[in-house]
């Protein structure tokens, strides 16, 4: 199979029939063998019925339905596990991403890239979405070291080996390029793609996703660098804290002993009356705690991490695939 399209959908009953027909028209005109995997992420409208109707028209359409809304990352991760195509392409279900981009994305992956991210250079969104997105993308480029203009673009293409070797969870769908990079898939490209105005419904995302996105970026950066060697992080901080406290405590005790034994003069304040003594004590305790945290984290890192399974209550066209 040439292409698997993975499309999360929540309350997109109006868009599904038109999108399925558009995809079918593009795929057939280029002679691709393909599958379209819609993931109904807990829709409260007739999205699931529309997906099944699309499957009756086009046998390449498959469906996965969650029992409730788990989020886009869960939908993508489940779709990735089911995908069989040599190239896996993701897009949003709101008709803002164009299936006409698929053939060129496919060619770029077949040309040797591991991942190609879409860039909505000209966006048909209000400034309340565009401005936060620019700020978010700037900080993401700076922290991740990946020079992409639009990490949030839902239109992306992957080699099959990439999606089978990464796990997307929480809100980490924004950082799949970074997950791929940490997994060793470093051939990452970018393509300017058309962005259409939303035709039906309304956006499911608000401005609050910018703050969540930046927090997720810090999380994934830490996990990517230190998940297999947590002692390097906690141990380094613990060493600095412990030795600072140890040196400060040694200085205080030396002044006490020097004044009492050698100079034979009493100190104006006892050791326990000095704020520096308590600062030294706190630094030593924190240093020990950080070391213990590092040891415990190392033990946890050695254990096999079980993948979370999202509850799928219904499927069609995927009976032979473990999702």
N, C-alpha and C positions, 0 to 999 in steps of 0.2 A: 504494500500500500504506500502510495506517495505521500499523502498528506492527511494528518488528523487535525481538525479544527476543534478547539476546546473553548466553549462559550458559556460562562456563568450568566445566569439570568435570574432576576428577582422582580416580579411584577412587571413583566414586559409582554403581556398578552397581545398588545397591538403590533409590536415589532417582530415577533417570532415568525409569522407566516411570510412577511415580506423579506426578512433576512434569509430565511431558509431557501426561498426561491432565487434570491440574488446569488447566494453561494452556489447553488446547484447550476445556475446558468454559467457562472464563471468557470467552475470546475469542469463542466462538460465541454465548454468551448475550447479548453486547453488540453483536454484528454487526460486529466488526472484521475487516478484511482484514489478515492478519498472516503473519509467518514467525518460526520459532524456530530460532536458530542455536546449536547446541551445539558447543563447542570442547573436544575431548578433549586435555588437556594432558599427554600422556605417561602415561596410566593403565596400570597393570599388571594390572588385573582385566578384567572383561568390559564395561566402560563403553561402548566403541565398538560392540560388538554390540547393547547395549541402545538406543543412540542410533539405530542403523539399524533396529531393530525398531520403535521409536517412529515413525520416518519411514514405515514401511510402513502404520502405522495412521493417521497424520495426515500428508498430503502437505505440510503447511506446515513440517514439521520438516526442517531441514538439518543437516549435520554437517561438521566440519572436524577433522582428526586430525593432531596433531604427532608427529614421530618420537621425541621425548623430551620431558621436562618442561622447558619454557621459562619458566614462571611465569605468574601471573595477568595481568600487564601485557601480555605478548606475546599471550596469548589474547584479551584485550579489544581490543587494537590490530588483530589480524587479523579479529576479528568486526566491528569498526567498518568496516573496509574493504569487507566483504562486505554489510553491512546496506543495505537498500533502502527501509525504511519512513520516513515523514516524522517519526516519533518513534522513537527508539532507547532501549530500556529494558534495563538490566543487572540481573541478580540472581544469587545463588549457587545452586548445584545441590543443596544439602543439605537443602532443604525448610524452612529457617529463614526464608526470605523468602516472603511470600504473593503469589501472582498476583492475588489479589483487590484488591490495591492498584493494579494496572495502569490501570484505567479512570480513576481520579482523577488519577494521574500524567500520563496522556495529556491530560486536560482542562487541567491546569495548564500544560503545554508549549504546547498549542494556544491558551491564553489569553495567550501572549506571553512566557513565560519561556524562557530559553535552556537552563537546567539546573535540575533539582529533585533534591535529595539526601534520601534517607530518613533518619529519626532513630529509632533503636531506643530509645525513651524508657524502656521497660520491657524489660530484657534477661533472657533465661533462660540466663545464663552464670555460671560460678563467679567469685568475687571476684578470683581470680588473673588473669582476663581483663578484668573490669570496671574494676578500679582502674588498671592500666596504661593502659587505653583512655581513662579520664578525664584522666589526666596528659598523654597524647599529644595528645588533642583540645584541651586548654587551651593548650599551647604552639603547636599548629598554628594555632589562632585568633589568638593573639597575634602570631605571626610573619607569617602570610599576610594578616591583615586581613579574612578572610572569616568571617562570624559563623554558622558551622554547628556544630551540637552533635555530629555523628557523621560524621567524614570517612571512617571505615572501613566504613560501611554499604555493602554491595554492591548494594542496591536503589536505583538512580538512573535518572532519565529525562533524555534529551537531545533537543534539536532536531537533525535530521539534519545540518544545516550545521555544528554544533559538532563532531561526531565525525569529520567529513570534513576538518576543518582543524586537528586536533591530532594529535600523535604520542605514544603512551604506550609507555614503554620502561623497562627495569630493574625497579625496584619502585615506579614512579611512579603505579600505579593508585590509590593512596591520595589522590593530589593532582590528580585530573582537574579538580575545581572550580578549582584554582589555575591549571592549564594553560589552562583555558577563559578564565579572567579575563585572563591574560597575552595571550591571542589576541584579546581585545576583546569576549568574550561575558560581559557583566557582570550580566545579569539572572538571578540565582541565587536559587532559593527552597528551601524545606525543608518536608518533610511528615512528621509522626509516623506511623510504620508499625508493624504488628504484627511481633513477633519470636517465632518458635516454637522450642521446644526441639528439639535435634538428634534426629532419629528413627533414623537409621542411621549407622554408622561413628563416626569421631572427627574432631576438628578437625585441619586441616592446618597450623595456625599456632601458634607458641609465643610465650613472653614476649619472646624475642629480637627480635621484629619491632618492638618499641617503639623500641629503640635504632636499628635500621636505618631506621625511619620518620622519626626526628628528623634523622638524617644526610641522608636523602633530601630532607627539607624544606629544609635548608640548601643542598643542591645545587640544587634546583629554584628556590629564591629567588634564588640567585646567577645561574643561567642565565637566568631570566626577566628579571632587571633588566639584566644586562650581556652577554648573548650577542651582541647586535648592536653593543655599544660597549664591548668589554673594556678599551680604553685608559683609559676613565674610571675603572675600578677600579684596574688595575695602575699607571696613570700617576699617579693621586692618591697612592697609597702610595709609589711611587718618588720623587715630588717631595718628599714629607715627609721620607723617609729621606735623600735626597741633600742637601737643604738643612740638615737637622740635622747631618749629618756635615761639610758644608762650613763651617758656622758654627763648629762645635767645632774643626775643624782650623785655621780662620782665627784663632780665639782663642789656640790654642796657639802658632802661628807668630808672632802679634803679640807675645805675651809674650816669646818668644825674641828677636825683633828689638828690641823696646823695651829689654830688659835689656842686650843686647849693644852696641847702637849709641848709644842715648840716655843710659841710666843708667850705662853702662860698668861694669856689675857682672856677674859670671858667674852663670848659673843653677845651682842646686844639682843639678838633674837635666837630662840631655839630653832633647830632644823625644821620642826613641824609647824613653826609659825611663818615660814617662808612660802609664798605662793609657788615659787619655782619647784619646791619639793613635791607638791601635789601635781604640778604639770609633768614632772619627771615620772611620777607614779602612774599617771594616766597613760603616758606614752608607752611605758613598759607593758602595762596591761593590754593596751590596744595592739601592740606589736605581737604579744603572745597569742591574742585572739585571732589576729590575721594569719599567723602561722597555722593555728589549728584549723581555721577556715580553709586554708590552702590544702592541708592534709586531707580533710574531709572531702573537699571538691575533687582531689586527685582520686580518692577511692570511688566517688560517684562516676567520674569520667571513665574509669576502668570498666564500669558495668555497661552492658548493652542497653541502649536507650530504645524502649519500645515505641513504635510509631502509633500515634493516635488514630483510631478509626472513627470516622464520622458515620452516624447512623443513616444508612440509605434504606428508604422504605419501599422503593419501587424502581425498576429499571425496565427498559425494553431494548432489544437489539444488541444486548451485551451479555447474553446468557453464558457465553464461554469465557468471559473476561472477569477476573477477580478484581472487583472495585471496593 
